[in-house]
Amino acid sequence: MDAADLDRRARTLSGCIPPLLVSRLLELGHSEEVEIQARHEEWFCAREWARLLGDEGRQAQALEVLAPYVATGWWLAAKTQAELLESWGRAEEAIELARPFASTGGLPLEFFAHLLARHGRKDEAVTRLSAGIEDWLLATALVEIAKGAGRDEDIAALLAARIPAQHQCDSPWCCRGLDPDTAIGLLATIRERQGRVDEAIALLRTRHITSVNNRDQLADLLARHGRIEELRAYAVTERRGHAAQRLADALEERRDVEGAIAVYRQSGDSQDFRCHGTVRLAELLARHGRGGEAVDVMRVLAEAHNGDDWILHTWSNLCLDQGRPEDGLAHLDALAAARGREEDWDLYWIRLPLIAARDGVDEAIARARSHPESATSYAAPHIAELLAGAGRTKEAVAVLEQHAPANSHDLAGHLIDLGRVKDAVVLLQQRDSEPVPPVWTGSLFNDPPF
């Protein structure tokens, strides 16, 4: 058993039985197969089997299953074992198991620090993380763990030192490690929990990059403290629309649905927010029983963005949810007619669930098979999904088998449903011939995973 090979298969979900299909095997009563594969280098089987054994009180046997994987020195296996030990009340063993890995920094150190903190050793955790504050992941963990430890001012000083007076990042990758905007956000978190909310707000207003992962920390802070008018004013100036979205959420939480709707109807200058805000508006209307209005709103957006596939997906799903497949098909047909040519499969397949809902599965399958690209590997999963949804799993398998192993996960899932477990396992365990890259240590700062 090799750590690099295990790591590669776990990250790429290739050449192995993936977690979703391990769960399906167990749900369908194939626990013996999971146990067998757990002892033959199938990591996700081993992980689930060990958890099941632990739940049954068979801790020694669970550790025996994981032992060969942990012996390779692979961090993910050690982390899983440490989590199990902790869940069994054996925290000290978990800490000692994780300790050697923490020296690599990154994710192992973050996990180790949280483990220490959960078991009365916050000071040690804070000390270890403080030494790695140049890594944004560790700096974030440090601020989380230090809550209630009486070390906020020490950590605030470390963060303040990472905020230069003049430099401003113009992209998330401008500064390696802990960039100034992230340091500002973390310092604001400390000030907020100290009750110094105005200082936190003032800090966040100095950021250059205001949103991370579609969340705006200042907008969230203002909403948390009920400062709705300040949030409303901020939403007018925030270009990405994330503050407006948070304002609408806050108003909806206060049962001011009309106010939330008004926020989304005021699109501002951001083209991106005009699109996403309209989608959010449609979702809001549908949540509150106004499906007809939601469909009308999305129709206007779909017509304005002729052929944008993500908008068409949203539009079609909304029509399905509202029981109006004919509306979705009418727009897609008009789009195809306007283009005056056969649609490529990446747009054409969007109509298949709508056809099935309106005219039945047989008609949808017939229409799918009439398309010039219907015999391709990328069309096969959509046709198979229609067949399987109608209880015609054998036909779905026949479609996918023509393109194995391109659709190995979909095909294996259907084979398991048919009880052909051995065939599914053989298919999933086919390996490619690419060289195995070095194992990723889990450090985001010094050892990026790409």
N, C-alpha and C positions, 0 to 999 in steps of 0.2 A: 504494500500500500504506500502510495507516494503523495506527499502533501500538495505538491504543485498540481498533480493530476486531479486530486480531489477538489482543490480550490478552483481550478478551471471549470470542471464540470458543474460545480455548485453555482458559479457565477454566470455561466452561459446556459445552464440547463440543457446541455448537449451530452449525449452518450450516457444518460442516466435516467432514472425514473423521477420526474419532477414532483414537487410537493403536492400539487393539485391531484395528480394521479395516484400518489400514495394514499391520499385521503379517500379517493374513490375506491381503491382496493379494499381499504378497511371498511368503508360504508357498505360495500357489497359482500362482506364476509370473507374476504381473501386474506385474513390475518396470517395464515401459515406462509403464504408467498412473501408477505412483507418481512416476516421473521427470517425466512431463508435469505432473501436479498440483503437484509441488514447485515448478515455475516459474510457477504460477498461484495464488499466495497460500494454498496449503494447507500450513500450518506443520508439521503432524505428518509429512506426506509429505517436506517439505524436510529436516526433522531426520533422519529415517531414511535418506533418500537421501544426505545429506552424510556420515553415519556409514559407510554402505556404501562410498562413494567413498574415504573415508579409509582404510578397512580394505584397499582394493585398492591403496593407495599413490598415489591420485590426489588429493593434498591441494589442489592449486590449484583443481581442479574442484569439490571439496567447498566450499571457501571461496566460490567463485563462486555456488554455489547459495544459501548463507546470506547473501550480501552484501546483497541488497535488504531482507531482514528486519532485519539489523543496522543498515542505514542509516536505518530509521525511528526509531532510538533506543530500541527495545523491549528491556528488560533480559533477558527470557528468551532472546531470540535471541543477544544478546551473551554471555550465560552459556554457552549451548550451544557457541558458537564458541570461547570461552575453554577449555572442557573438551576440545574436540577438539584445540586447539593444544597444550594441556598433554600430552594423551595421545600426541601426535606428537613430544614432546621439545622443544617450542617454548614453554617456560614463560615466558620474558621477554615474548614477544609476548602471551601470555595475560594476564599481569599488567598490561601497558600497556592492553590492551583493556578490562579490568575496572575499572581505576583510576578513571575519571571517574564510573562508576556508584556507587562506594563512598561518595561524598559524600552520597548520599541516606539512608545508614544502612540499618537493617533487614537483609533477606536479601542484598542486594548487598554490603553491608559484611561480613557474616558469610562469604559466599563468598570475597570478596577476601582477608580475613584468613587463612582456611584455605589459600588458594592461596599467599600469602606464606610462611606457616609451613612448608608442604611443600617449599619451595625455599630454605631457609636464611635466611629473613628474619623470624624469630620476633619479634625486638625491635620491628621496625616494626609487625607485626601486633598485638602486645600494646599498643603505644602507641596505635594507632588505636582498638582496642576499649575501652581504658580510658576514653577520652573519651566513650564511649557507654554506660557501665555502667548507666545508668538504664533501659536496654532489657533485659529479661530474656533475650531471644534473644542479644544481644551479650555480656551478662555470662556466659551459659553457654558461648559460644564462647571467651571470654577464659579461663575456667578450663580448658577443654579444651586450648587452644593453649599455655597457659603451662607445661604439664607439661614438666619438664626444662629450662626456660629460666632457672631461678634467680630467678624473680620472684614466687614464691608468697607471700612475706610482704607484699610491696607490694600484691598483689591481695587478700590476706586483710584488710589494713587498709581497703581500699576497700569490701569487702563488709561488714565489721564496722560501718562508718559508716552502712550502710543498714539496720541492725537496731536500731530504737528500743527503749529499755529497757521501756516500758510497753505500747505499742500492739500489738494482735494482730488480724490480719485475720480476718474471719468468712466470707469468700467469696473465690474466686480473683480477683475483679475489684474487691476493696476498695481496694487501692492501685494507682494507675496505674504501669505500668512494672515496675521490679524491686521486688516486694513483700517484706516481711520474711521470710516463710517460704521463698521461693525463695533469698534471700540466705543464710539459715541453711543450706539444703541445699548450696549451692555452697561455702560456707565449710567445711562438713563434708567435702565431697569433697577439698578441699585438705588438711585435717588427716589424712584417711585416707591419702592418698598420701605424706604426710610420716611415716607410721608412728604417728601420734598417734591411734590408733583410739578409745581411751577418751574423748578430747576430742570426737571426731566423734560418738560415741554420745550424749554429754551434750548436745551442740548439738541433735541431731535430736530429743531428747526435749523440747525447748522449743517445737517447732512447734505451731501451732494447727491447720493443715490438713496432715494427715499423708500423704495419698495424692494422686498426680497421675497421670492416665491409668491408673488401676487398678494403680499400682505404689507401694509404700511403700519409701522410700529406707532407712529404718532397718532394716526387715526384710531388704532386700537386703544391706545391710552386714553384719548379724549372720550371715546365711547364708554370705556370702563368706568370713568369717573362722572358720567352723565353730563359732560360738557358739550351738549348737542349743538348749541349755537356756534361755539368755536369750531366744532367739527364741520358744521355746515359752511363756515367761512373758509376753512382749509380745503374742503372738497372743491370749491370754486377754483382754487389756484393749483391744485395737484393735478399734473398733466396726465398721469396714467389711468386715472379713474378709480384707483383702489380706495381712496378716501371716500369717494362718492358711494362706492359699493358698501363700505363699512357704515356709512351714514344710513343708507337704505336698510341695511340689516338691523341697525339700532332702532330705527323707526318701526320696522316690522315687529321687533321684539317688544316694543311699547304699544303694539296693536294699532299703530298709525299706518295702516296699509295705504291709504291715499297719499300720505306724505312720502312713503317709500316709492310709490309709483311715480310721483312728481319728480323725485330725484333722478330716476332712470330716464324720464322723458326729457330732462335737461341734459343733453348729450355733451355740451361743452365743445372744446376745440379738438379733442382727441378722437381721431378716426378709429383707433383701436377700442376706445371706450364706447363709441357709438355702436360698434358691432357687439362687443361683449355685454354692454349695458342693455342692449335690446334683448339679448338672449336671457339675461338675468330678469328683465322685466317680464318676459313671457313665462319664465319659471315661477315668478312671484304671482302672476295672475292665475296660472294653473293651480298653484298651491291653495289659492283662496276661492276655488270653484268658479273661476272666470275663464274657462277653457276656450270659449269662442273668441274672446278678446285676445287671448294668448296666441291662437292660431292666426288671427288677423295681423297681429304685431309681427310674428315671424314671417308671414307671407310677404309683407312689405320689405323686410330685411333680405329675404331670399331673392326677391326680384331686383333689389338694388345691388346685390353681389352675385351676379349671374355666374353660377357654376362653382362657387367656393364650396369645396366638398364638406368642410366641417359645419358650415351653415346648413347645407342640404341634409346632412345627417341629423342635426338638431331639429330641423323642420319636419323631417320624415318621422322621427321618433315622437315628436309632439303630436303629429296627426294620428299616429298609431295609438298613443296614450289616450287621446280624446275621442277615439272611435270614428275618426274621419279620414280613412285611408284614401278616399276619392279625392280629397283636397290635395294631399301630398302627390298623388299620381298626376293630377291635372297640371301642377306646376312643373313636375319633371318632364311630362310629355311636351309642354309648351317650350321648355328649355331645349329639349332635343330637336323640336321642329325649327326653332330659331337658329339652331346651329346648322341645320340642313344636312346632317350626316349622322352615321351610326355613332353612338356614344362609346367611349372607351369603358372597359369593364369597371374601372375604379369609380365611375359615376353610375354606370348602369345598374350595378348590384344593389344600390340603395333602394331601388324600387321594388325589389323582390319581396321583402316582408309586407309591403303595402299591397302588392298583388295578391299575396297569400291571404291577407286579411279581407280583401274585397271579393276575390274571385276563387279562392281556394288554393291549396298547395299544389295540386296537379297543374293548374294553369301557370303558377309561378315557376314551377320546374320546367314546364314546356317553354316558357318565355326565356328562361335562363339558358336552356340548351340550344335555343335558336341563335344565340349571340355568337359572333365569330370567335370570341376568346373563351368560349365555354369549356373547351378541352384543355385549358392550361392548368398548371399547378396552383395558381393563385385564384382561379375561379372555383376550383374543386371544393374548398371548405365552405363556401357560401351555398353551393348546391347541396352538399352533404348536410349542412345545418337545417335546410328546409326538409330534407328527407327524414333526418333523425327527429326533428320536431313533430313530424307526423307519425312517429312510431315505426318508420321504415329504416331501421338501423342497418340491416344487412345491405340495403341498397346504398346507404351512405358509405359503408365500408367499401363497397365495390367501386364507388366513385373515387374515394381517396387512395385506394390501393394502386390505382393507375399512376399515381404521382408520389408514391413512397420512395425515399424517406422525407420528401420535401414537406409533407404535412404530418410528420410522425406523431406529434403530440395529439392532434385531432384524431388521427386514425387509431392510435393506441387507446384513447379514451373510449371510442366506440367498440373496439375489440374487447375491452374489459367489460363493457356493458353486455356484450354477447357471451361473456364467460370464457373468452379465448385469452386467458391471462398469460399463458406461456408465449403465445404469439406476440402479444403486446410488449412483454418484457424484452424479447429478442429484438424487436423493432427499435425500442427505446435505447437499447444498449449498443447500437451500432456506433462505432467511433469514426471520426474523420481522421485525416492524416496530418493535420496541422501540428507544428511543434508546440509543445507545452510551454507557456511562458512562466517566468518565475512567479512563485506564490506571492500574492499581495499581502503585505504586512498589516494593512489597515491604517497606515498613517496618511492623513489627508494632506499634510503640509510638506513632509519630506519625501513621500512616496505615493504620488497620485496614481490612481488605478487605471491609467490609460497610457 
